[in-house]
Amino acid sequence: MDLQEQLKNLFPDHQPLEEEIKKDPKNQIWMQEDPIICKYEKRKGKPITILEGYTGADEDFKKLAKELKTRLSVGGSFKNDSIIIQGDYRNQIMEILEEKGFKVKRVGG
């Protein structure tokens, strides 16, 4: 039983405000006007995909990195204001980011 259900049991007469219903803290990520740069490199002979150019908070970028890694089932990290994903996943990453409403620019190859 989640927290919302417990609150409904304790306060059955309470009617939640529309703002409370619309707010979903899990999906609140800063959206920016400038495109996120998605580029491909090889380090030590292995392909990686790098995302750079996010102007929001680091915590939001870390959430985005975690979501990308779990959706693609790959490893990666967040270092120096960039997301590093193991492997060449530019097309899939660009599709996921465009679904979320980001503008993405492909660089290199």
N, C-alpha and C positions, 0 to 999 in steps of 0.2 A: 504494500500500500504506500503510495507516494504522499508527499506533504499536502498536495492539493486535496486529495481524498480525505486525509485526516482532518484538515480544516473544515471541510464540508460536514463531516460527522460532528465536530465540536460546535459549529455555528451553522445550523441548517437554514436559518432565515437570512443569512448574509448573501447579497447579490454582488458579485465582483464587477468592478468598473470595466468599461470597454478597453481602457488603456492597459489594465492588468492582463486582460486576455490577449491583447495584441503583442505585448512585450514577451519576447522569448530570449532570455539572456544567452542561450547557447548559440544563437545565430547572429548576434550583433557584432558585426565586424565593420570597421571604418572603410567606407567606399571612397575612392579617390578619382580624380579627373584624369591624371596622367596614367599612361599604360604601365603595367608591370612588364619588365623585360624578362623574356624567357630565352635563355641561351644554352648552347650545348658545348661541352668541352671534354677533353680526355685528360685525365690525371693518372699518371703511372700506368698508362695503357688502358685504363678502364673508363667507359663513358659515364658522364654525369650531366644532369640538367640543373641549371642555376636560375633562380628567380630573384630579381633585384628591382629596386625602385619603388618600394612600398613606403608611403609617407606617414602612415598611421602609427599607432603605438606598437611597441615590440611584442606585447602580450597578444595582440590581435594577430600579428604576423606568426607568432608561435602556434596559435590555435589553427591558423590556416595551414601551417607546415604539418601539424599533427593530422589534420583531416586529409591532406593530400597523401601522406604516407600510409594512412590506414585504408583509404579508398583504392590506392594503387598496390597495396601490399608489398611495399618496398622499404628499404632503409633510407635514412637521410639525416640531416642535421640542420640546425639554425646557427649560423656563425656570421659575424660581421655584417649584420643587417641584410643577410641573404639566406635563402633556403637552398640547400644542396640536396638533390634527390639522386640516388644511385641508379644509373641507367639512363637511356634515352627515352624519356616519356613526354617529350614536348607536346605532341598532338593531344594526348589524354589530359595533360595538365591544362593546356589552353582551353579545352572543352569544359573542364570542371570549373575553371575560373570564369569563363564566359557565362556558364549557367548561374553562377553566384552574382553576376552583374559587373565583374571587373573588365577593364579593357586590357588586352594582352598584346604585346608586340614581340614577334619572333625575330631573334637575332642569330645569325650564323647558320648557314646550310639550309 
